[in-house]
């Protein structure tokens, strides 16, 4: 029986929240999880949208890469 492990090289995750603080908490929690599989943050892109009722909506894309 052969067991072979392939390391994840890249991982892109999407996040959303109604406020910036919640978005930051979600991203921070996922960063801790991805550290366990040897991934670190490569880049972050974020946007804010205001709907017709004046409510804000925050989104982010985080690109994780394998630590070298």
Secondary structure, DSSP 8 states (H G I E B T S, - for coil): ---------EEEEEEEESSHHHHHHHHHHHHHHHHTTTEEEEEEEEEEEE-TTS-EEEEEEEEEEE--
